[in-house]
Amino acid sequence: MKIASRITPFVRFCLVALVNLLVLFVFAMGVLAPLTPSEGLPSVPVLLLFVGLPVVLLGGCIRAVNHKWLAGFFGLQILAILAFTTYLLLLQSGAFSG
């Protein structure tokens, strides 16, 4: 028997909520210092830690939930993280300087 089948819906909801809070915390820590334009272009390990880890964790949340609207919410979070990171990288590379 799989472990996921023995988890009650309430416990699953709490785990997904905690993972979502962890994702927001990790990405916010990245936005505070290593991903900002004042620090210069981030390295690949920094991008993997502060962007890749939240995206992977949110992908796990999508697989863990049963409701389509909740999976869509996590998908929108992934898109928002990727879009904001792309904006920051373009800003740091000078793409918007006229």
MILUMFI-327266 format. One record per atom (N, C-alpha, C): x, y, z; residue in three letters; residue number from 1; atom name. Coordinates in Angstrom, 1 decimal. Layout:
<sites>
<site px="X" py="Y" pz="Z" resn="ALA" resi="NUM" name="CA"/>
...
</sites>
This chain:
<sites>
<site px="0.9" py="-1.2" pz="0.0" resn="MET" resi="1" name="N"/>
<site px="0.0" py="0.0" pz="0.0" resn="MET" resi="1" name="CA"/>
<site px="0.9" py="1.2" pz="0.0" resn="MET" resi="1" name="C"/>
<site px="0.6" py="2.2" pz="-0.8" resn="LYS" resi="2" name="N"/>
<site px="1.4" py="3.4" pz="-0.9" resn="LYS" resi="2" name="CA"/>
<site px="1.1" py="4.3" pz="0.3" resn="LYS" resi="2" name="C"/>
<site px="2.1" py="5.0" pz="0.7" resn="ILE" resi="3" name="N"/>
<site px="2.0" py="5.9" pz="1.8" resn="ILE" resi="3" name="CA"/>
<site px="0.9" py="7.0" pz="1.6" resn="ILE" resi="3" name="C"/>
<site px="0.9" py="7.5" pz="0.4" resn="ALA" resi="4" name="N"/>
<site px="0.0" py="8.6" pz="0.0" resn="ALA" resi="4" name="CA"/>
<site px="-1.5" py="8.2" pz="0.2" resn="ALA" resi="4" name="C"/>
<site px="-1.8" py="6.9" pz="0.0" resn="SER" resi="5" name="N"/>
<site px="-3.1" py="6.5" pz="0.2" resn="SER" resi="5" name="CA"/>
<site px="-3.6" py="6.4" pz="1.6" resn="SER" resi="5" name="C"/>
<site px="-2.6" py="6.4" pz="2.5" resn="ARG" resi="6" name="N"/>
<site px="-3.0" py="6.3" pz="4.0" resn="ARG" resi="6" name="CA"/>
<site px="-3.1" py="7.7" pz="4.6" resn="ARG" resi="6" name="C"/>
<site px="-2.7" py="8.8" pz="3.9" resn="ILE" resi="7" name="N"/>
<site px="-2.8" py="10.1" pz="4.4" resn="ILE" resi="7" name="CA"/>
<site px="-4.2" py="10.6" pz="4.3" resn="ILE" resi="7" name="C"/>
<site px="-4.7" py="11.2" pz="5.4" resn="THR" resi="8" name="N"/>
<site px="-6.0" py="11.7" pz="5.4" resn="THR" resi="8" name="CA"/>
<site px="-6.0" py="13.0" pz="4.6" resn="THR" resi="8" name="C"/>
<site px="-7.2" py="13.4" pz="4.1" resn="PRO" resi="9" name="N"/>
<site px="-7.3" py="14.7" pz="3.3" resn="PRO" resi="9" name="CA"/>
<site px="-6.8" py="15.9" pz="4.1" resn="PRO" resi="9" name="C"/>
<site px="-7.1" py="15.9" pz="5.4" resn="PHE" resi="10" name="N"/>
<site px="-6.7" py="17.1" pz="6.2" resn="PHE" resi="10" name="CA"/>
<site px="-5.2" py="17.2" pz="6.3" resn="PHE" resi="10" name="C"/>
<site px="-4.5" py="16.0" pz="6.5" resn="VAL" resi="11" name="N"/>
<site px="-3.1" py="16.0" pz="6.7" resn="VAL" resi="11" name="CA"/>
<site px="-2.5" py="16.4" pz="5.3" resn="VAL" resi="11" name="C"/>
<site px="-3.0" py="15.9" pz="4.2" resn="ARG" resi="12" name="N"/>
<site px="-2.5" py="16.2" pz="2.9" resn="ARG" resi="12" name="CA"/>
<site px="-2.6" py="17.8" pz="2.7" resn="ARG" resi="12" name="C"/>
<site px="-3.8" py="18.3" pz="3.0" resn="PHE" resi="13" name="N"/>
<site px="-4.0" py="19.8" pz="2.9" resn="PHE" resi="13" name="CA"/>
<site px="-2.9" py="20.5" pz="3.7" resn="PHE" resi="13" name="C"/>
<site px="-2.7" py="20.1" pz="5.0" resn="CYS" resi="14" name="N"/>
<site px="-1.7" py="20.8" pz="5.8" resn="CYS" resi="14" name="CA"/>
<site px="-0.3" py="20.7" pz="5.2" resn="CYS" resi="14" name="C"/>
<site px="0.0" py="19.5" pz="4.7" resn="LEU" resi="15" name="N"/>
<site px="1.4" py="19.3" pz="4.1" resn="LEU" resi="15" name="CA"/>
<site px="1.5" py="20.2" pz="2.8" resn="LEU" resi="15" name="C"/>
<site px="0.5" py="20.3" pz="2.0" resn="VAL" resi="16" name="N"/>
<site px="0.6" py="21.1" pz="0.8" resn="VAL" resi="16" name="CA"/>
<site px="0.7" py="22.6" pz="1.2" resn="VAL" resi="16" name="C"/>
<site px="-0.1" py="23.0" pz="2.2" resn="ALA" resi="17" name="N"/>
<site px="0.0" py="24.4" pz="2.7" resn="ALA" resi="17" name="CA"/>
<site px="1.4" py="24.7" pz="3.3" resn="ALA" resi="17" name="C"/>
<site px="2.0" py="23.8" pz="4.0" resn="LEU" resi="18" name="N"/>
<site px="3.3" py="24.0" pz="4.5" resn="LEU" resi="18" name="CA"/>
<site px="4.4" py="24.1" pz="3.4" resn="LEU" resi="18" name="C"/>
<site px="4.2" py="23.3" pz="2.4" resn="VAL" resi="19" name="N"/>
<site px="5.1" py="23.3" pz="1.3" resn="VAL" resi="19" name="CA"/>
<site px="5.0" py="24.6" pz="0.6" resn="VAL" resi="19" name="C"/>
<site px="3.7" py="25.1" pz="0.4" resn="ASN" resi="20" name="N"/>
<site px="3.5" py="26.4" pz="-0.3" resn="ASN" resi="20" name="CA"/>
<site px="4.1" py="27.5" pz="0.5" resn="ASN" resi="20" name="C"/>
<site px="4.0" py="27.5" pz="1.8" resn="LEU" resi="21" name="N"/>
<site px="4.7" py="28.5" pz="2.6" resn="LEU" resi="21" name="CA"/>
<site px="6.2" py="28.4" pz="2.5" resn="LEU" resi="21" name="C"/>
<site px="6.8" py="27.2" pz="2.4" resn="LEU" resi="22" name="N"/>
<site px="8.2" py="27.1" pz="2.2" resn="LEU" resi="22" name="CA"/>
<site px="8.6" py="27.6" pz="0.9" resn="LEU" resi="22" name="C"/>
<site px="7.8" py="27.4" pz="-0.1" resn="VAL" resi="23" name="N"/>
<site px="8.1" py="27.9" pz="-1.5" resn="VAL" resi="23" name="CA"/>
<site px="8.1" py="29.4" pz="-1.4" resn="VAL" resi="23" name="C"/>
<site px="7.1" py="30.0" pz="-0.8" resn="LEU" resi="24" name="N"/>
<site px="7.1" py="31.5" pz="-0.8" resn="LEU" resi="24" name="CA"/>
<site px="8.3" py="32.1" pz="0.0" resn="LEU" resi="24" name="C"/>
<site px="8.7" py="31.4" pz="1.1" resn="PHE" resi="25" name="N"/>
<site px="9.8" py="31.8" pz="1.9" resn="PHE" resi="25" name="CA"/>
<site px="11.1" py="31.8" pz="1.1" resn="PHE" resi="25" name="C"/>
<site px="11.3" py="30.6" pz="0.4" resn="VAL" resi="26" name="N"/>
<site px="12.6" py="30.5" pz="-0.3" resn="VAL" resi="26" name="CA"/>
<site px="12.7" py="31.5" pz="-1.4" resn="VAL" resi="26" name="C"/>
<site px="11.6" py="31.7" pz="-2.2" resn="PHE" resi="27" name="N"/>
<site px="11.6" py="32.6" pz="-3.3" resn="PHE" resi="27" name="CA"/>
<site px="11.8" py="34.1" pz="-2.7" resn="PHE" resi="27" name="C"/>
<site px="11.1" py="34.4" pz="-1.6" resn="ALA" resi="28" name="N"/>
<site px="11.3" py="35.7" pz="-1.0" resn="ALA" resi="28" name="CA"/>
<site px="12.7" py="36.0" pz="-0.6" resn="ALA" resi="28" name="C"/>
<site px="13.3" py="35.0" pz="0.0" resn="MET" resi="29" name="N"/>
<site px="14.7" py="35.1" pz="0.4" resn="MET" resi="29" name="CA"/>
<site px="15.6" py="35.4" pz="-0.8" resn="MET" resi="29" name="C"/>
<site px="15.3" py="34.7" pz="-1.9" resn="GLY" resi="30" name="N"/>
<site px="16.1" py="35.0" pz="-3.2" resn="GLY" resi="30" name="CA"/>
<site px="15.8" py="36.3" pz="-3.7" resn="GLY" resi="30" name="C"/>
<site px="14.6" py="36.9" pz="-3.6" resn="VAL" resi="31" name="N"/>
<site px="14.3" py="38.2" pz="-4.1" resn="VAL" resi="31" name="CA"/>
<site px="15.0" py="39.3" pz="-3.2" resn="VAL" resi="31" name="C"/>
<site px="15.1" py="39.0" pz="-2.0" resn="LEU" resi="32" name="N"/>
<site px="15.7" py="40.0" pz="-1.1" resn="LEU" resi="32" name="CA"/>
<site px="17.2" py="40.2" pz="-1.4" resn="LEU" resi="32" name="C"/>
<site px="17.9" py="39.2" pz="-1.8" resn="ALA" resi="33" name="N"/>
<site px="19.3" py="39.5" pz="-2.0" resn="ALA" resi="33" name="CA"/>
<site px="19.9" py="39.0" pz="-3.3" resn="ALA" resi="33" name="C"/>
<site px="20.0" py="37.6" pz="-3.5" resn="PRO" resi="34" name="N"/>
<site px="20.8" py="37.1" pz="-4.6" resn="PRO" resi="34" name="CA"/>
<site px="20.2" py="37.4" pz="-6.0" resn="PRO" resi="34" name="C"/>
<site px="18.9" py="37.6" pz="-6.1" resn="LEU" resi="35" name="N"/>
<site px="18.3" py="37.7" pz="-7.4" resn="LEU" resi="35" name="CA"/>
<site px="18.1" py="39.2" pz="-7.8" resn="LEU" resi="35" name="C"/>
<site px="18.4" py="40.1" pz="-6.9" resn="THR" resi="36" name="N"/>
<site px="18.1" py="41.5" pz="-7.2" resn="THR" resi="36" name="CA"/>
<site px="19.2" py="42.1" pz="-8.1" resn="THR" resi="36" name="C"/>
<site px="18.8" py="43.2" pz="-8.9" resn="PRO" resi="37" name="N"/>
<site px="19.8" py="43.8" pz="-9.8" resn="PRO" resi="37" name="CA"/>
<site px="21.0" py="44.4" pz="-9.1" resn="PRO" resi="37" name="C"/>
<site px="20.9" py="44.8" pz="-7.8" resn="SER" resi="38" name="N"/>
<site px="22.1" py="45.3" pz="-7.1" resn="SER" resi="38" name="CA"/>
<site px="23.2" py="44.3" pz="-6.9" resn="SER" resi="38" name="C"/>
<site px="22.9" py="43.0" pz="-6.9" resn="GLU" resi="39" name="N"/>
<site px="23.9" py="42.0" pz="-6.6" resn="GLU" resi="39" name="CA"/>
<site px="24.5" py="41.5" pz="-7.9" resn="GLU" resi="39" name="C"/>
<site px="24.1" py="42.0" pz="-9.1" resn="GLY" resi="40" name="N"/>
<site px="24.6" py="41.5" pz="-10.4" resn="GLY" resi="40" name="CA"/>
<site px="23.9" py="40.2" pz="-10.8" resn="GLY" resi="40" name="C"/>
<site px="24.3" py="39.7" pz="-11.9" resn="LEU" resi="41" name="N"/>
<site px="23.7" py="38.5" pz="-12.4" resn="LEU" resi="41" name="CA"/>
<site px="23.9" py="37.3" pz="-11.5" resn="LEU" resi="41" name="C"/>
<site px="22.8" py="36.5" pz="-11.2" resn="PRO" resi="42" name="N"/>
<site px="23.0" py="35.4" pz="-10.3" resn="PRO" resi="42" name="CA"/>
<site px="23.7" py="34.2" pz="-11.0" resn="PRO" resi="42" name="C"/>
<site px="24.3" py="33.4" pz="-10.2" resn="SER" resi="43" name="N"/>
<site px="25.0" py="32.2" pz="-10.7" resn="SER" resi="43" name="CA"/>
<site px="23.9" py="31.1" pz="-10.9" resn="SER" resi="43" name="C"/>
<site px="24.3" py="30.1" pz="-11.6" resn="VAL" resi="44" name="N"/>
<site px="23.4" py="28.9" pz="-11.8" resn="VAL" resi="44" name="CA"/>
<site px="23.0" py="28.3" pz="-10.5" resn="VAL" resi="44" name="C"/>
<site px="23.9" py="28.0" pz="-9.5" resn="PRO" resi="45" name="N"/>
<site px="23.4" py="27.4" pz="-8.3" resn="PRO" resi="45" name="CA"/>
<site px="22.4" py="28.3" pz="-7.5" resn="PRO" resi="45" name="C"/>
<site px="22.6" py="29.6" pz="-7.6" resn="VAL" resi="46" name="N"/>
<site px="21.7" py="30.5" pz="-6.9" resn="VAL" resi="46" name="CA"/>
<site px="20.3" py="30.4" pz="-7.6" resn="VAL" resi="46" name="C"/>
<site px="20.3" py="30.4" pz="-8.9" resn="LEU" resi="47" name="N"/>
<site px="19.0" py="30.2" pz="-9.7" resn="LEU" resi="47" name="CA"/>
<site px="18.4" py="28.9" pz="-9.4" resn="LEU" resi="47" name="C"/>
<site px="19.2" py="27.8" pz="-9.3" resn="LEU" resi="48" name="N"/>
<site px="18.6" py="26.5" pz="-9.0" resn="LEU" resi="48" name="CA"/>
<site px="18.0" py="26.5" pz="-7.6" resn="LEU" resi="48" name="C"/>
<site px="18.7" py="27.1" pz="-6.6" resn="LEU" resi="49" name="N"/>
<site px="18.2" py="27.1" pz="-5.3" resn="LEU" resi="49" name="CA"/>
<site px="16.9" py="28.0" pz="-5.1" resn="LEU" resi="49" name="C"/>
<site px="17.0" py="29.2" pz="-5.6" resn="PHE" resi="50" name="N"/>
<site px="15.9" py="30.2" pz="-5.3" resn="PHE" resi="50" name="CA"/>
<site px="14.8" py="30.2" pz="-6.3" resn="PHE" resi="50" name="C"/>
<site px="15.0" py="29.6" pz="-7.5" resn="VAL" resi="51" name="N"/>
<site px="13.9" py="29.5" pz="-8.5" resn="VAL" resi="51" name="CA"/>
<site px="13.6" py="28.0" pz="-8.8" resn="VAL" resi="51" name="C"/>
<site px="14.6" py="27.2" pz="-9.0" resn="GLY" resi="52" name="N"/>
<site px="14.3" py="25.8" pz="-9.3" resn="GLY" resi="52" name="CA"/>
<site px="13.7" py="25.0" pz="-8.2" resn="GLY" resi="52" name="C"/>
<site px="14.1" py="25.2" pz="-7.0" resn="LEU" resi="53" name="N"/>
<site px="13.5" py="24.5" pz="-5.9" resn="LEU" resi="53" name="CA"/>
<site px="12.1" py="24.8" pz="-5.7" resn="LEU" resi="53" name="C"/>
<site px="11.7" py="26.1" pz="-5.7" resn="PRO" resi="54" name="N"/>
<site px="10.3" py="26.4" pz="-5.6" resn="PRO" resi="54" name="CA"/>
<site px="9.4" py="25.9" pz="-6.7" resn="PRO" resi="54" name="C"/>
<site px="9.9" py="25.9" pz="-7.9" resn="VAL" resi="55" name="N"/>
<site px="9.2" py="25.4" pz="-9.0" resn="VAL" resi="55" name="CA"/>
<site px="9.0" py="23.9" pz="-8.9" resn="VAL" resi="55" name="C"/>
<site px="10.0" py="23.1" pz="-8.5" resn="VAL" resi="56" name="N"/>
<site px="9.9" py="21.7" pz="-8.3" resn="VAL" resi="56" name="CA"/>
<site px="8.9" py="21.4" pz="-7.1" resn="VAL" resi="56" name="C"/>
<site px="9.0" py="22.1" pz="-6.1" resn="LEU" resi="57" name="N"/>
<site px="8.1" py="21.9" pz="-4.9" resn="LEU" resi="57" name="CA"/>
<site px="6.6" py="22.2" pz="-5.3" resn="LEU" resi="57" name="C"/>
<site px="6.4" py="23.2" pz="-6.1" resn="LEU" resi="58" name="N"/>
<site px="5.0" py="23.5" pz="-6.5" resn="LEU" resi="58" name="CA"/>
<site px="4.6" py="22.5" pz="-7.5" resn="LEU" resi="58" name="C"/>
<site px="5.4" py="21.9" pz="-8.3" resn="GLY" resi="59" name="N"/>
<site px="5.1" py="20.8" pz="-9.2" resn="GLY" resi="59" name="CA"/>
<site px="4.6" py="19.6" pz="-8.4" resn="GLY" resi="59" name="C"/>
<site px="5.3" py="19.4" pz="-7.2" resn="GLY" resi="60" name="N"/>
<site px="4.9" py="18.3" pz="-6.3" resn="GLY" resi="60" name="CA"/>
<site px="3.5" py="18.6" pz="-5.7" resn="GLY" resi="60" name="C"/>
<site px="3.3" py="19.9" pz="-5.4" resn="CYS" resi="61" name="N"/>
<site px="1.9" py="20.2" pz="-4.9" resn="CYS" resi="61" name="CA"/>
<site px="0.8" py="20.0" pz="-5.9" resn="CYS" resi="61" name="C"/>
<site px="1.1" py="20.3" pz="-7.2" resn="ILE" resi="62" name="N"/>
<site px="0.2" py="20.0" pz="-8.2" resn="ILE" resi="62" name="CA"/>
<site px="-0.2" py="18.5" pz="-8.3" resn="ILE" resi="62" name="C"/>
<site px="0.8" py="17.7" pz="-8.1" resn="ARG" resi="63" name="N"/>
<site px="0.5" py="16.2" pz="-8.2" resn="ARG" resi="63" name="CA"/>
<site px="-0.2" py="15.7" pz="-6.9" resn="ARG" resi="63" name="C"/>
<site px="0.0" py="16.5" pz="-5.8" resn="ALA" resi="64" name="N"/>
<site px="-0.6" py="16.0" pz="-4.5" resn="ALA" resi="64" name="CA"/>
<site px="-2.1" py="16.4" pz="-4.3" resn="ALA" resi="64" name="C"/>
<site px="-2.5" py="17.4" pz="-5.0" resn="VAL" resi="65" name="N"/>
<site px="-3.9" py="17.9" pz="-4.8" resn="VAL" resi="65" name="CA"/>
<site px="-4.9" py="17.1" pz="-5.7" resn="VAL" resi="65" name="C"/>
<site px="-6.1" py="17.1" pz="-5.3" resn="ASN" resi="66" name="N"/>
<site px="-7.2" py="16.4" pz="-6.0" resn="ASN" resi="66" name="CA"/>
<site px="-8.0" py="17.4" pz="-6.8" resn="ASN" resi="66" name="C"/>
<site px="-8.0" py="18.6" pz="-6.5" resn="HIS" resi="67" name="N"/>
<site px="-8.9" py="19.6" pz="-7.2" resn="HIS" resi="67" name="CA"/>
<site px="-8.2" py="20.3" pz="-8.3" resn="HIS" resi="67" name="C"/>
<site px="-8.8" py="20.4" pz="-9.5" resn="LYS" resi="68" name="N"/>
<site px="-8.2" py="21.1" pz="-10.7" resn="LYS" resi="68" name="CA"/>
<site px="-8.0" py="22.5" pz="-10.4" resn="LYS" resi="68" name="C"/>
<site px="-8.9" py="23.2" pz="-9.7" resn="TRP" resi="69" name="N"/>
<site px="-8.7" py="24.6" pz="-9.5" resn="TRP" resi="69" name="CA"/>
<site px="-7.5" py="24.9" pz="-8.6" resn="TRP" resi="69" name="C"/>
<site px="-7.2" py="24.0" pz="-7.6" resn="LEU" resi="70" name="N"/>
<site px="-6.1" py="24.1" pz="-6.7" resn="LEU" resi="70" name="CA"/>
<site px="-4.8" py="23.9" pz="-7.5" resn="LEU" resi="70" name="C"/>
<site px="-4.8" py="22.9" pz="-8.4" resn="ALA" resi="71" name="N"/>
<site px="-3.7" py="22.6" pz="-9.3" resn="ALA" resi="71" name="CA"/>
<site px="-3.4" py="23.8" pz="-10.2" resn="ALA" resi="71" name="C"/>
<site px="-4.5" py="24.5" pz="-10.7" resn="GLY" resi="72" name="N"/>
<site px="-4.3" py="25.7" pz="-11.5" resn="GLY" resi="72" name="CA"/>
<site px="-3.7" py="26.8" pz="-10.7" resn="GLY" resi="72" name="C"/>
<site px="-4.1" py="26.9" pz="-9.4" resn="PHE" resi="73" name="N"/>
<site px="-3.5" py="27.9" pz="-8.5" resn="PHE" resi="73" name="CA"/>
<site px="-2.0" py="27.8" pz="-8.4" resn="PHE" resi="73" name="C"/>
<site px="-1.6" py="26.5" pz="-8.2" resn="PHE" resi="74" name="N"/>
<site px="-0.1" py="26.2" pz="-8.1" resn="PHE" resi="74" name="CA"/>
<site px="0.6" py="26.5" pz="-9.4" resn="PHE" resi="74" name="C"/>
<site px="-0.1" py="26.1" pz="-10.5" resn="GLY" resi="75" name="N"/>
<site px="0.4" py="26.4" pz="-11.8" resn="GLY" resi="75" name="CA"/>
<site px="0.6" py="27.9" pz="-12.1" resn="GLY" resi="75" name="C"/>
<site px="-0.3" py="28.7" pz="-11.6" resn="LEU" resi="76" name="N"/>
<site px="-0.2" py="30.2" pz="-11.7" resn="LEU" resi="76" name="CA"/>
<site px="1.0" py="30.7" pz="-10.9" resn="LEU" resi="76" name="C"/>
<site px="1.2" py="30.1" pz="-9.7" resn="GLN" resi="77" name="N"/>
<site px="2.3" py="30.5" pz="-8.9" resn="GLN" resi="77" name="CA"/>
<site px="3.7" py="30.1" pz="-9.6" resn="GLN" resi="77" name="C"/>
<site px="3.7" py="29.0" pz="-10.3" resn="ILE" resi="78" name="N"/>
<site px="4.9" py="28.7" pz="-11.1" resn="ILE" resi="78" name="CA"/>
<site px="5.1" py="29.7" pz="-12.2" resn="ILE" resi="78" name="C"/>
<site px="4.1" py="30.0" pz="-12.9" resn="LEU" resi="79" name="N"/>
<site px="4.2" py="31.0" pz="-13.9" resn="LEU" resi="79" name="CA"/>
<site px="4.6" py="32.4" pz="-13.4" resn="LEU" resi="79" name="C"/>
<site px="4.1" py="32.8" pz="-12.2" resn="ALA" resi="80" name="N"/>
<site px="4.5" py="34.1" pz="-11.6" resn="ALA" resi="80" name="CA"/>
<site px="5.9" py="34.1" pz="-11.2" resn="ALA" resi="80" name="C"/>
<site px="6.4" py="33.0" pz="-10.6" resn="ILE" resi="81" name="N"/>
<site px="7.8" py="32.9" pz="-10.2" resn="ILE" resi="81" name="CA"/>
<site px="8.7" py="33.0" pz="-11.5" resn="ILE" resi="81" name="C"/>
<site px="8.4" py="32.2" pz="-12.5" resn="LEU" resi="82" name="N"/>
<site px="9.2" py="32.2" pz="-13.7" resn="LEU" resi="82" name="CA"/>
<site px="9.2" py="33.6" pz="-14.4" resn="LEU" resi="82" name="C"/>
<site px="8.0" py="34.2" pz="-14.5" resn="ALA" resi="83" name="N"/>
<site px="7.9" py="35.5" pz="-15.1" resn="ALA" resi="83" name="CA"/>
<site px="8.7" py="36.6" pz="-14.4" resn="ALA" resi="83" name="C"/>
<site px="8.6" py="36.6" pz="-13.1" resn="PHE" resi="84" name="N"/>
<site px="9.3" py="37.6" pz="-12.3" resn="PHE" resi="84" name="CA"/>
<site px="10.8" py="37.4" pz="-12.4" resn="PHE" resi="84" name="C"/>
<site px="11.2" py="36.1" pz="-12.3" resn="THR" resi="85" name="N"/>
<site px="12.6" py="35.8" pz="-12.4" resn="THR" resi="85" name="CA"/>
<site px="13.2" py="36.2" pz="-13.8" resn="THR" resi="85" name="C"/>
<site px="12.4" py="36.0" pz="-14.9" resn="THR" resi="86" name="N"/>
<site px="12.8" py="36.4" pz="-16.2" resn="THR" resi="86" name="CA"/>
<site px="12.9" py="37.9" pz="-16.3" resn="THR" resi="86" name="C"/>
<site px="12.0" py="38.6" pz="-15.7" resn="TYR" resi="87" name="N"/>
<site px="12.0" py="40.1" pz="-15.7" resn="TYR" resi="87" name="CA"/>
<site px="13.3" py="40.5" pz="-15.0" resn="TYR" resi="87" name="C"/>
<site px="13.6" py="40.0" pz="-13.8" resn="LEU" resi="88" name="N"/>
<site px="14.8" py="40.4" pz="-13.1" resn="LEU" resi="88" name="CA"/>
<site px="16.1" py="40.1" pz="-13.9" resn="LEU" resi="88" name="C"/>
<site px="16.1" py="38.9" pz="-14.5" resn="LEU" resi="89" name="N"/>
<site px="17.3" py="38.6" pz="-15.3" resn="LEU" resi="89" name="CA"/>
<site px="17.5" py="39.6" pz="-16.5" resn="LEU" resi="89" name="C"/>
<site px="16.4" py="39.9" pz="-17.2" resn="LEU" resi="90" name="N"/>
<site px="16.4" py="40.9" pz="-18.3" resn="LEU" resi="90" name="CA"/>
<site px="16.8" py="42.2" pz="-17.8" resn="LEU" resi="90" name="C"/>
<site px="16.3" py="42.6" pz="-16.6" resn="LEU" resi="91" name="N"/>
<site px="16.7" py="43.9" pz="-16.0" resn="LEU" resi="91" name="CA"/>
<site px="18.2" py="44.0" pz="-15.7" resn="LEU" resi="91" name="C"/>
<site px="18.7" py="42.9" pz="-15.1" resn="GLN" resi="92" name="N"/>
<site px="20.1" py="42.8" pz="-14.8" resn="GLN" resi="92" name="CA"/>
<site px="21.0" py="42.8" pz="-16.0" resn="GLN" resi="92" name="C"/>
<site px="20.5" py="42.2" pz="-17.1" resn="SER" resi="93" name="N"/>
<site px="21.4" py="42.1" pz="-18.3" resn="SER" resi="93" name="CA"/>
<site px="21.4" py="43.4" pz="-19.1" resn="SER" resi="93" name="C"/>
<site px="20.5" py="44.3" pz="-18.7" resn="GLY" resi="94" name="N"/>
<site px="20.5" py="45.6" pz="-19.4" resn="GLY" resi="94" name="CA"/>
<site px="19.5" py="45.6" pz="-20.6" resn="GLY" resi="94" name="C"/>
<site px="18.6" py="44.7" pz="-20.7" resn="ALA" resi="95" name="N"/>
<site px="17.7" py="44.6" pz="-21.9" resn="ALA" resi="95" name="CA"/>
<site px="16.7" py="45.8" pz="-21.9" resn="ALA" resi="95" name="C"/>
<site px="16.5" py="46.5" pz="-20.8" resn="PHE" resi="96" name="N"/>
<site px="15.5" py="47.6" pz="-20.8" resn="PHE" resi="96" name="CA"/>
<site px="16.2" py="48.9" pz="-20.8" resn="PHE" resi="96" name="C"/>
<site px="17.5" py="48.9" pz="-20.8" resn="SER" resi="97" name="N"/>
<site px="18.2" py="50.2" pz="-20.9" resn="SER" resi="97" name="CA"/>
<site px="18.1" py="50.8" pz="-22.3" resn="SER" resi="97" name="C"/>
<site px="17.8" py="52.0" pz="-22.4" resn="GLY" resi="98" name="N"/>
<site px="17.5" py="52.6" pz="-23.7" resn="GLY" resi="98" name="CA"/>
<site px="18.6" py="53.4" pz="-24.2" resn="GLY" resi="98" name="C"/>
</sites>
